[in-house]
Amino acid sequence: MAGTAQIELLPAQKVAQEVKVLQAPNTVCYAQYGDTHLTAQELERIVQAVPDSIAAALQRRAYYFVPLTISENDETLVAPEYTIDFSDRAICHRNVQFGNSECIFISTRLMQDRFALAFEFFINVGHHFVESVGVPQSFSDLAWSQAEADVRGETSQDAFENRRKATERGRADEKAKSTFFDAAFSDAIAIYLLSLSIDFDYADLREREYPLLAAPALAERLRHIASLFPPNAGYEFEIKYRRRG
């Protein structure tokens, strides 16, 4: 395997200028550079999972799938190949502004499998959608009704902490409430998109820092997301509470 001294780290801007950007049928712009361990078909399947109605809000953004993204001294660098040294310095993703466009560099080789890679991409999509469009009142009403009913758990650390702050007795923390809605909505979008592209167990999303949202409550949120953003052709949304043996 080539040593790190033989592999040149490239500025993200150079990669963005040289690599060909593709546009999926749903209009999401993306590119692949270096030894990502992804086939063109695998990547297109993940990108095209974003419903057209969500993709329309992702204008002036392009997602670059690269082996490793490294941030050093306020500069974003890309490793065209994987090495242990580079992986120790790499981050999951990095957003870089070039003119009036935003480029998101995602480290494919930090992910253990297709599940992790797809989820990383969809988490970014969820956040970017919220930044562009905001949270529908109907979803906020649903999430808040669950919070007031003290439904167990949440979908991310951010959602969990801000829900806790917003529901503490004797406090009216509107900022925490708004941040909770943003986090819960972007999380729900990401999980919904993941369900369209990969068959996975809900327990696979579990983290140690907070309890995962109760499955029936998440199912409510996902069905609501599906009603707002129906799947593209070739994708299907389905929830199964118990797998067949």
C-alpha atoms as an extended CHARMM CRD file, in Angstrom:
* protein
*
       245  EXT
         1         1  MET       CA              0.0000000000        0.0000000000        0.0000000000  PROA      1               0.0000000000
         2         2  ALA       CA              1.2730000000        3.4390000000       -0.8200000000  PROA      2               0.0000000000
         3         3  GLY       CA              2.6380000000        5.4750000000        2.0840000000  PROA      3               0.0000000000
         4         4  THR       CA              1.2260000000        8.8470000000        3.0390000000  PROA      4               0.0000000000
         5         5  ALA       CA              4.3230000000       10.5650000000        1.6400000000  PROA      5               0.0000000000
         6         6  GLN       CA              3.3950000000        9.3030000000       -1.8230000000  PROA      6               0.0000000000
         7         7  ILE       CA             -0.2010000000       10.5210000000       -1.6810000000  PROA      7               0.0000000000
         8         8  GLU       CA             -0.8230000000       14.1920000000       -2.2170000000  PROA      8               0.0000000000
         9         9  LEU       CA             -3.5960000000       15.8970000000       -0.3270000000  PROA      9               0.0000000000
        10        10  LEU       CA             -5.5340000000       18.1730000000       -2.6460000000  PROA      10              0.0000000000
        11        11  PRO       CA             -7.3560000000       21.4030000000       -1.7780000000  PROA      11              0.0000000000
        12        12  ALA       CA            -11.1130000000       20.8890000000       -1.8660000000  PROA      12              0.0000000000
        13        13  GLN       CA            -11.4350000000       23.7720000000       -4.3020000000  PROA      13              0.0000000000
        14        14  LYS       CA             -9.1300000000       22.0130000000       -6.7720000000  PROA      14              0.0000000000
        15        15  VAL       CA            -11.2150000000       18.8470000000       -6.5580000000  PROA      15              0.0000000000
        16        16  ALA       CA            -14.4270000000       20.8320000000       -7.0430000000  PROA      16              0.0000000000
        17        17  GLN       CA            -12.9830000000       22.5050000000      -10.1390000000  PROA      17              0.0000000000
        18        18  GLU       CA            -11.6540000000       19.3290000000      -11.7560000000  PROA      18              0.0000000000
        19        19  VAL       CA            -14.1950000000       16.5980000000      -11.0170000000  PROA      19              0.0000000000
        20        20  LYS       CA            -17.2730000000       16.2430000000      -13.1970000000  PROA      20              0.0000000000
        21        21  VAL       CA            -20.4850000000       17.0760000000      -11.3610000000  PROA      21              0.0000000000
        22        22  LEU       CA            -23.4690000000       14.8900000000      -12.2200000000  PROA      22              0.0000000000
        23        23  GLN       CA            -27.1410000000       15.6620000000      -11.7670000000  PROA      23              0.0000000000
        24        24  ALA       CA            -29.4170000000       12.8430000000      -10.7070000000  PROA      24              0.0000000000
        25        25  PRO       CA            -32.9320000000       12.6440000000      -12.2050000000  PROA      25              0.0000000000
        26        26  ASN       CA            -34.2500000000       14.2670000000       -9.0040000000  PROA      26              0.0000000000
        27        27  THR       CA            -31.9150000000       17.2920000000       -9.7350000000  PROA      27              0.0000000000
        28        28  VAL       CA            -29.5020000000       16.6440000000       -6.8260000000  PROA      28              0.0000000000
        29        29  CYS       CA            -25.9570000000       17.5220000000       -7.9310000000  PROA      29              0.0000000000
        30        30  TYR       CA            -23.1820000000       15.1680000000       -6.8610000000  PROA      30              0.0000000000
        31        31  ALA       CA            -19.7210000000       13.9590000000       -7.7950000000  PROA      31              0.0000000000
        32        32  GLN       CA            -17.3550000000       11.1270000000       -6.9610000000  PROA      32              0.0000000000
        33        33  TYR       CA            -13.5910000000       11.4930000000       -6.6740000000  PROA      33              0.0000000000
        34        34  GLY       CA            -10.8070000000        9.0830000000       -5.7870000000  PROA      34              0.0000000000
        35        35  ASP       CA            -10.9370000000        5.5550000000       -4.3660000000  PROA      35              0.0000000000
        36        36  THR       CA            -14.3380000000        5.7680000000       -2.6750000000  PROA      36              0.0000000000
        37        37  HSD       CA            -15.1290000000        2.0330000000       -2.8220000000  PROA      37              0.0000000000
        38        38  LEU       CA            -18.4720000000        2.9780000000       -4.3890000000  PROA      38              0.0000000000
        39        39  THR       CA            -19.7580000000        2.0180000000       -7.8000000000  PROA      39              0.0000000000
        40        40  ALA       CA            -21.5350000000        4.6240000000       -9.8900000000  PROA      40              0.0000000000
        41        41  GLN       CA            -24.7350000000        2.5770000000       -9.6210000000  PROA      41              0.0000000000
        42        42  GLU       CA            -24.5660000000        2.3460000000       -5.8230000000  PROA      42              0.0000000000
        43        43  LEU       CA            -24.0240000000        6.0690000000       -5.4720000000  PROA      43              0.0000000000
        44        44  GLU       CA            -26.7900000000        7.0190000000       -7.8920000000  PROA      44              0.0000000000
        45        45  ARG       CA            -29.2130000000        4.7380000000       -6.0260000000  PROA      45              0.0000000000
        46        46  ILE       CA            -28.4620000000        6.5760000000       -2.7710000000  PROA      46              0.0000000000
        47        47  VAL       CA            -28.6590000000       10.0720000000       -4.2740000000  PROA      47              0.0000000000
        48        48  GLN       CA            -31.8490000000        9.3950000000       -6.2290000000  PROA      48              0.0000000000
        49        49  ALA       CA            -33.5850000000        8.2810000000       -3.0210000000  PROA      49              0.0000000000
        50        50  VAL       CA            -34.1080000000       11.9670000000       -2.2100000000  PROA      50              0.0000000000
        51        51  PRO       CA            -37.6990000000       12.7400000000       -3.3250000000  PROA      51              0.0000000000
        52        52  ASP       CA            -38.0590000000       15.3670000000       -6.0160000000  PROA      52              0.0000000000
        53        53  SER       CA            -39.9600000000       17.6410000000       -3.6230000000  PROA      53              0.0000000000
        54        54  ILE       CA            -37.0010000000       17.6670000000       -1.1960000000  PROA      54              0.0000000000
        55        55  ALA       CA            -34.3470000000       17.8580000000       -3.9170000000  PROA      55              0.0000000000
        56        56  ALA       CA            -35.9420000000       21.0470000000       -5.2530000000  PROA      56              0.0000000000
        57        57  ALA       CA            -34.8340000000       22.8460000000       -2.0680000000  PROA      57              0.0000000000
        58        58  LEU       CA            -31.1710000000       21.8040000000       -2.4630000000  PROA      58              0.0000000000
        59        59  GLN       CA            -30.2780000000       24.2280000000       -5.2430000000  PROA      59              0.0000000000
        60        60  ARG       CA            -26.7420000000       25.6830000000       -5.3480000000  PROA      60              0.0000000000
        61        61  ARG       CA            -25.4230000000       22.6820000000       -3.4460000000  PROA      61              0.0000000000
        62        62  ALA       CA            -23.2930000000       19.7780000000       -4.6590000000  PROA      62              0.0000000000
        63        63  TYR       CA            -22.3410000000       16.6740000000       -2.6870000000  PROA      63              0.0000000000
        64        64  TYR       CA            -18.8310000000       15.3490000000       -3.2820000000  PROA      64              0.0000000000
        65        65  PHE       CA            -18.1640000000       11.7600000000       -2.2620000000  PROA      65              0.0000000000
        66        66  VAL       CA            -14.4230000000       11.4250000000       -1.6280000000  PROA      66              0.0000000000
        67        67  PRO       CA            -12.2760000000        8.8770000000        0.2370000000  PROA      67              0.0000000000
        68        68  LEU       CA            -11.3000000000       11.2000000000        3.1060000000  PROA      68              0.0000000000
        69        69  THR       CA            -11.9280000000       14.8470000000        3.9620000000  PROA      69              0.0000000000
        70        70  ILE       CA             -9.4060000000       16.5750000000        6.2100000000  PROA      70              0.0000000000
        71        71  SER       CA             -9.7130000000       20.0010000000        7.8230000000  PROA      71              0.0000000000
        72        72  GLU       CA             -6.4300000000       21.6620000000        8.7550000000  PROA      72              0.0000000000
        73        73  ASN       CA             -5.7530000000       25.3110000000        9.5780000000  PROA      73              0.0000000000
        74        74  ASP       CA             -9.1100000000       26.4440000000        8.1850000000  PROA      74              0.0000000000
        75        75  GLU       CA             -8.3680000000       24.6390000000        4.9050000000  PROA      75              0.0000000000
        76        76  THR       CA            -10.3290000000       21.6740000000        3.5990000000  PROA      76              0.0000000000
        77        77  LEU       CA             -8.2050000000       18.9730000000        1.9680000000  PROA      77              0.0000000000
        78        78  VAL       CA             -9.1210000000       15.7640000000        0.1690000000  PROA      78              0.0000000000
        79        79  ALA       CA             -7.1840000000       12.4820000000        0.2300000000  PROA      79              0.0000000000
        80        80  PRO       CA             -7.6740000000       10.6140000000       -3.0740000000  PROA      80              0.0000000000
        81        81  GLU       CA             -6.9050000000        7.3140000000       -1.3260000000  PROA      81              0.0000000000
        82        82  TYR       CA             -7.2900000000        5.7910000000        2.1170000000  PROA      82              0.0000000000
        83        83  THR       CA             -4.3990000000        5.5300000000        4.5640000000  PROA      83              0.0000000000
        84        84  ILE       CA             -4.4990000000        4.9550000000        8.3180000000  PROA      84              0.0000000000
        85        85  ASP       CA             -2.7020000000        8.2480000000        8.9470000000  PROA      85              0.0000000000
        86        86  PHE       CA             -5.1440000000       10.2270000000        6.8400000000  PROA      86              0.0000000000
        87        87  SER       CA             -8.1550000000        8.4460000000        8.3680000000  PROA      87              0.0000000000
        88        88  ASP       CA             -6.9900000000        9.4690000000       11.8470000000  PROA      88              0.0000000000
        89        89  ARG       CA             -7.0930000000       13.1010000000       10.7070000000  PROA      89              0.0000000000
        90        90  ALA       CA            -10.2840000000       12.9080000000        8.6530000000  PROA      90              0.0000000000
        91        91  ILE       CA            -13.7960000000       14.1210000000        9.4750000000  PROA      91              0.0000000000
        92        92  CYS       CA            -17.1520000000       12.7570000000        8.3140000000  PROA      92              0.0000000000
        93        93  HSD       CA            -17.9760000000       15.7520000000        6.1540000000  PROA      93              0.0000000000
        94        94  ARG       CA            -17.0850000000       19.3680000000        5.5390000000  PROA      94              0.0000000000
        95        95  ASN       CA            -19.1390000000       22.1620000000        3.9940000000  PROA      95              0.0000000000
        96        96  VAL       CA            -17.1570000000       24.5500000000        1.8060000000  PROA      96              0.0000000000
        97        97  GLN       CA            -18.4950000000       27.7280000000        0.2190000000  PROA      97              0.0000000000
        98        98  PHE       CA            -17.2630000000       28.4910000000       -3.3110000000  PROA      98              0.0000000000
        99        99  GLY       CA            -18.8110000000       31.7050000000       -4.5970000000  PROA      99              0.0000000000
       100       100  ASN       CA            -22.5850000000       31.3900000000       -4.2710000000  PROA      100             0.0000000000
       101       101  SER       CA            -22.4830000000       27.5880000000       -4.1690000000  PROA      101             0.0000000000
       102       102  GLU       CA            -21.9780000000       25.2020000000       -1.2700000000  PROA      102             0.0000000000
       103       103  CYS       CA            -19.9630000000       22.0130000000       -1.7270000000  PROA      103             0.0000000000
       104       104  ILE       CA            -20.2990000000       19.2340000000        0.8190000000  PROA      104             0.0000000000
       105       105  PHE       CA            -17.3730000000       16.8040000000        0.9290000000  PROA      105             0.0000000000
       106       106  ILE       CA            -18.3280000000       13.4500000000        2.4530000000  PROA      106             0.0000000000
       107       107  SER       CA            -15.6780000000       10.9440000000        3.5760000000  PROA      107             0.0000000000
       108       108  THR       CA            -16.8140000000        7.5950000000        2.2090000000  PROA      108             0.0000000000
       109       109  ARG       CA            -13.9090000000        5.6040000000        3.6610000000  PROA      109             0.0000000000
       110       110  LEU       CA            -14.6760000000        6.6340000000        7.2450000000  PROA      110             0.0000000000
       111       111  MET       CA            -17.9880000000        4.8010000000        6.9760000000  PROA      111             0.0000000000
       112       112  GLN       CA            -18.0990000000        1.1280000000        7.8480000000  PROA      112             0.0000000000
       113       113  ASP       CA            -20.8170000000        0.1980000000        5.3660000000  PROA      113             0.0000000000
       114       114  ARG       CA            -23.4240000000        1.4810000000        2.9310000000  PROA      114             0.0000000000
       115       115  PHE       CA            -25.8460000000        2.0810000000        5.8190000000  PROA      115             0.0000000000
       116       116  ALA       CA            -23.4720000000        4.5440000000        7.5220000000  PROA      116             0.0000000000
       117       117  LEU       CA            -22.5480000000        6.2870000000        4.2840000000  PROA      117             0.0000000000
       118       118  ALA       CA            -26.1510000000        6.7310000000        3.1550000000  PROA      118             0.0000000000
       119       119  PHE       CA            -27.1900000000        8.0060000000        6.5820000000  PROA      119             0.0000000000
       120       120  GLU       CA            -24.3660000000       10.5550000000        6.6160000000  PROA      120             0.0000000000
       121       121  PHE       CA            -25.5280000000       11.8780000000        3.2440000000  PROA      121             0.0000000000
       122       122  PHE       CA            -29.1880000000       11.9370000000        4.2830000000  PROA      122             0.0000000000
       123       123  ILE       CA            -28.4100000000       13.7260000000        7.5570000000  PROA      123             0.0000000000
       124       124  ASN       CA            -26.7790000000       16.4720000000        5.5090000000  PROA      124             0.0000000000
       125       125  VAL       CA            -29.7660000000       16.5940000000        3.1600000000  PROA      125             0.0000000000
       126       126  GLY       CA            -32.1470000000       16.8800000000        6.1150000000  PROA      126             0.0000000000
       127       127  HSD       CA            -30.2440000000       19.7960000000        7.6330000000  PROA      127             0.0000000000
       128       128  HSD       CA            -29.9330000000       21.5730000000        4.2990000000  PROA      128             0.0000000000
       129       129  PHE       CA            -33.6530000000       21.1810000000        3.6180000000  PROA      129             0.0000000000
       130       130  VAL       CA            -34.5150000000       22.7210000000        6.9950000000  PROA      130             0.0000000000
       131       131  GLU       CA            -32.0890000000       25.5870000000        6.3430000000  PROA      131             0.0000000000
       132       132  SER       CA            -33.7900000000       26.3110000000        3.0230000000  PROA      132             0.0000000000
       133       133  VAL       CA            -37.4470000000       25.6470000000        3.8030000000  PROA      133             0.0000000000
       134       134  GLY       CA            -37.9310000000       25.4160000000        7.5680000000  PROA      134             0.0000000000
       135       135  VAL       CA            -40.2550000000       23.0740000000        9.4530000000  PROA      135             0.0000000000
       136       136  PRO       CA            -43.9210000000       22.5830000000        8.4490000000  PROA      136             0.0000000000
       137       137  GLN       CA            -46.3500000000       23.5610000000       11.2000000000  PROA      137             0.0000000000
       138       138  SER       CA            -48.0410000000       20.1780000000       10.8870000000  PROA      138             0.0000000000
       139       139  PHE       CA            -44.8120000000       18.3820000000       11.8190000000  PROA      139             0.0000000000
       140       140  SER       CA            -44.0960000000       20.7750000000       14.7010000000  PROA      140             0.0000000000
       141       141  ASP       CA            -47.5910000000       20.1180000000       16.0540000000  PROA      141             0.0000000000
       142       142  LEU       CA            -47.0440000000       16.3610000000       15.8590000000  PROA      142             0.0000000000
       143       143  ALA       CA            -43.6050000000       16.4340000000       17.4990000000  PROA      143             0.0000000000
       144       144  TRP       CA            -44.8040000000       18.7670000000       20.2540000000  PROA      144             0.0000000000
       145       145  SER       CA            -47.8500000000       16.6150000000       21.0100000000  PROA      145             0.0000000000
       146       146  GLN       CA            -45.4740000000       13.6780000000       21.4980000000  PROA      146             0.0000000000
       147       147  ALA       CA            -43.2100000000       15.7680000000       23.7390000000  PROA      147             0.0000000000
       148       148  GLU       CA            -46.1610000000       16.9060000000       25.8600000000  PROA      148             0.0000000000
       149       149  ALA       CA            -47.2880000000       13.2820000000       26.1420000000  PROA      149             0.0000000000
       150       150  ASP       CA            -43.7830000000       12.4860000000       27.4490000000  PROA      150             0.0000000000
       151       151  VAL       CA            -43.1370000000        9.8970000000       24.7440000000  PROA      151             0.0000000000
       152       152  ARG       CA            -39.8350000000        8.2070000000       25.5080000000  PROA      152             0.0000000000
       153       153  GLY       CA            -36.6000000000        9.1270000000       23.7320000000  PROA      153             0.0000000000
       154       154  GLU       CA            -35.6710000000       11.1330000000       20.6540000000  PROA      154             0.0000000000
       155       155  THR       CA            -33.9680000000       10.7910000000       17.2710000000  PROA      155             0.0000000000
       156       156  SER       CA            -30.6570000000       12.5310000000       18.0090000000  PROA      156             0.0000000000
       157       157  GLN       CA            -28.6890000000       14.0670000000       20.8650000000  PROA      157             0.0000000000
       158       158  ASP       CA            -29.5930000000       17.5590000000       19.6550000000  PROA      158             0.0000000000
       159       159  ALA       CA            -33.3070000000       16.7890000000       19.5080000000  PROA      159             0.0000000000
       160       160  PHE       CA            -33.1930000000       15.0570000000       22.8920000000  PROA      160             0.0000000000
       161       161  GLU       CA            -31.3980000000       17.8850000000       24.7160000000  PROA      161             0.0000000000
       162       162  ASN       CA            -33.4980000000       20.6860000000       23.2390000000  PROA      162             0.0000000000
       163       163  ARG       CA            -36.7340000000       18.8280000000       23.8810000000  PROA      163             0.0000000000
       164       164  ARG       CA            -35.6490000000       18.4010000000       27.5050000000  PROA      164             0.0000000000
       165       165  LYS       CA            -34.8970000000       22.1230000000       27.8110000000  PROA      165             0.0000000000
       166       166  ALA       CA            -38.1690000000       23.1080000000       26.1520000000  PROA      166             0.0000000000
       167       167  THR       CA            -40.3150000000       20.8920000000       28.4050000000  PROA      167             0.0000000000
       168       168  GLU       CA            -38.6650000000       21.5310000000       31.7680000000  PROA      168             0.0000000000
       169       169  ARG       CA            -41.1690000000       22.7460000000       34.3350000000  PROA      169             0.0000000000
       170       170  GLY       CA            -41.2400000000       26.4290000000       35.0880000000  PROA      170             0.0000000000
       171       171  ARG       CA            -39.4540000000       27.3950000000       31.8830000000  PROA      171             0.0000000000
       172       172  ALA       CA            -40.6690000000       28.7180000000       28.5460000000  PROA      172             0.0000000000
       173       173  ASP       CA            -37.6050000000       28.2420000000       26.3670000000  PROA      173             0.0000000000
       174       174  GLU       CA            -38.8940000000       29.1110000000       22.9030000000  PROA      174             0.0000000000
       175       175  LYS       CA            -35.4030000000       28.9500000000       21.4070000000  PROA      175             0.0000000000
       176       176  ALA       CA            -34.9450000000       25.3700000000       22.6240000000  PROA      176             0.0000000000
       177       177  LYS       CA            -38.4200000000       24.5080000000       21.3220000000  PROA      177             0.0000000000
       178       178  SER       CA            -37.6120000000       25.8810000000       17.8740000000  PROA      178             0.0000000000
       179       179  THR       CA            -34.2650000000       24.0710000000       17.8070000000  PROA      179             0.0000000000
       180       180  PHE       CA            -36.0230000000       20.8720000000       18.8560000000  PROA      180             0.0000000000
       181       181  PHE       CA            -38.4190000000       21.1700000000       15.9120000000  PROA      181             0.0000000000
       182       182  ASP       CA            -35.5220000000       21.7860000000       13.4900000000  PROA      182             0.0000000000
       183       183  ALA       CA            -33.5500000000       18.8010000000       14.7870000000  PROA      183             0.0000000000
       184       184  ALA       CA            -36.5240000000       16.4350000000       14.9730000000  PROA      184             0.0000000000
       185       185  PHE       CA            -37.6530000000       17.3320000000       11.4510000000  PROA      185             0.0000000000
       186       186  SER       CA            -34.2180000000       16.9900000000        9.8460000000  PROA      186             0.0000000000
       187       187  ASP       CA            -33.7210000000       13.6950000000       11.7230000000  PROA      187             0.0000000000
       188       188  ALA       CA            -37.0650000000       12.4020000000       10.4790000000  PROA      188             0.0000000000
       189       189  ILE       CA            -36.2010000000       13.3270000000        6.9030000000  PROA      189             0.0000000000
       190       190  ALA       CA            -32.8480000000       11.5150000000        7.1700000000  PROA      190             0.0000000000
       191       191  ILE       CA            -34.3990000000        8.3580000000        8.6440000000  PROA      191             0.0000000000
       192       192  TYR       CA            -37.1720000000        8.4180000000        6.0520000000  PROA      192             0.0000000000
       193       193  LEU       CA            -34.6720000000        8.6910000000        3.1810000000  PROA      193             0.0000000000
       194       194  LEU       CA            -32.6010000000        5.9040000000        4.7180000000  PROA      194             0.0000000000
       195       195  SER       CA            -35.6960000000        3.6930000000        4.8150000000  PROA      195             0.0000000000
       196       196  LEU       CA            -36.2640000000        4.3200000000        1.1000000000  PROA      196             0.0000000000
       197       197  SER       CA            -32.7690000000        3.2250000000        0.1090000000  PROA      197             0.0000000000
       198       198  ILE       CA            -31.8780000000        0.5050000000        2.6210000000  PROA      198             0.0000000000
       199       199  ASP       CA            -33.7220000000       -2.1910000000        4.5660000000  PROA      199             0.0000000000
       200       200  PHE       CA            -32.5600000000       -1.7130000000        8.1600000000  PROA      200             0.0000000000
       201       201  ASP       CA            -33.5950000000       -2.3210000000       11.7690000000  PROA      201             0.0000000000
       202       202  TYR       CA            -34.6040000000        0.7780000000       13.7240000000  PROA      202             0.0000000000
       203       203  ALA       CA            -32.3550000000       -0.4420000000       16.5560000000  PROA      203             0.0000000000
       204       204  ASP       CA            -29.3720000000        0.1310000000       14.2520000000  PROA      204             0.0000000000
       205       205  LEU       CA            -29.8070000000        3.8780000000       14.8900000000  PROA      205             0.0000000000
       206       206  ARG       CA            -29.4070000000        3.4750000000       18.6500000000  PROA      206             0.0000000000
       207       207  GLU       CA            -26.6730000000        5.4930000000       20.3830000000  PROA      207             0.0000000000
       208       208  ARG       CA            -25.5650000000        5.3990000000       23.9950000000  PROA      208             0.0000000000
       209       209  GLU       CA            -25.8880000000        9.1030000000       24.7540000000  PROA      209             0.0000000000
       210       210  TYR       CA            -29.7000000000        9.2410000000       24.6770000000  PROA      210             0.0000000000
       211       211  PRO       CA            -32.6920000000        6.8500000000       24.4900000000  PROA      211             0.0000000000
       212       212  LEU       CA            -34.0570000000        6.3080000000       20.9960000000  PROA      212             0.0000000000
       213       213  LEU       CA            -37.5710000000        7.5870000000       20.2720000000  PROA      213             0.0000000000
       214       214  ALA       CA            -40.2640000000        4.9710000000       20.8390000000  PROA      214             0.0000000000
       215       215  ALA       CA            -40.9730000000        3.1160000000       17.5910000000  PROA      215             0.0000000000
       216       216  PRO       CA            -44.7070000000        3.9790000000       17.3320000000  PROA      216             0.0000000000
       217       217  ALA       CA            -43.8900000000        7.6980000000       17.7430000000  PROA      217             0.0000000000
       218       218  LEU       CA            -41.2200000000        7.5400000000       15.0580000000  PROA      218             0.0000000000
       219       219  ALA       CA            -43.6260000000        5.6890000000       12.7680000000  PROA      219             0.0000000000
       220       220  GLU       CA            -46.0710000000        8.6010000000       13.1580000000  PROA      220             0.0000000000
       221       221  ARG       CA            -43.3840000000       11.0790000000       12.1890000000  PROA      221             0.0000000000
       222       222  LEU       CA            -42.2010000000        9.0250000000        9.2110000000  PROA      222             0.0000000000
       223       223  ARG       CA            -45.7120000000        8.5230000000        7.8630000000  PROA      223             0.0000000000
       224       224  HSD       CA            -46.2170000000       12.2650000000        8.0960000000  PROA      224             0.0000000000
       225       225  ILE       CA            -42.9440000000       12.8890000000        6.2290000000  PROA      225             0.0000000000
       226       226  ALA       CA            -43.9800000000       10.3710000000        3.5690000000  PROA      226             0.0000000000
       227       227  SER       CA            -47.2960000000       12.1860000000        3.0800000000  PROA      227             0.0000000000
       228       228  LEU       CA            -45.4300000000       15.4760000000        2.5760000000  PROA      228             0.0000000000
       229       229  PHE       CA            -42.6880000000       14.0340000000        0.3530000000  PROA      229             0.0000000000
       230       230  PRO       CA            -43.8100000000       10.8960000000       -1.5230000000  PROA      230             0.0000000000
       231       231  PRO       CA            -41.0270000000        8.5510000000       -2.7390000000  PROA      231             0.0000000000
       232       232  ASN       CA            -39.6620000000        8.7990000000       -6.2580000000  PROA      232             0.0000000000
       233       233  ALA       CA            -40.4400000000        6.0930000000       -8.7800000000  PROA      233             0.0000000000
       234       234  GLY       CA            -38.5410000000        2.9120000000       -7.9690000000  PROA      234             0.0000000000
       235       235  TYR       CA            -38.5300000000        3.5330000000       -4.1960000000  PROA      235             0.0000000000
       236       236  GLU       CA            -41.0030000000        2.3130000000       -1.5940000000  PROA      236             0.0000000000
       237       237  PHE       CA            -41.7770000000        3.4140000000        1.9470000000  PROA      237             0.0000000000
       238       238  GLU       CA            -42.7710000000        0.6440000000        4.3410000000  PROA      238             0.0000000000
       239       239  ILE       CA            -42.6550000000        0.1510000000        8.1010000000  PROA      239             0.0000000000
       240       240  LYS       CA            -42.5330000000       -3.3490000000        9.5800000000  PROA      240             0.0000000000
       241       241  TYR       CA            -42.8130000000       -3.6920000000       13.3500000000  PROA      241             0.0000000000
       242       242  ARG       CA            -41.6710000000       -7.2820000000       13.4760000000  PROA      242             0.0000000000
       243       243  ARG       CA            -39.4510000000       -9.1290000000       11.0270000000  PROA      243             0.0000000000
       244       244  ARG       CA            -40.5030000000      -12.5570000000        9.8990000000  PROA      244             0.0000000000
       245       245  GLY       CA            -38.2690000000      -15.3320000000       11.0970000000  PROA      245             0.0000000000
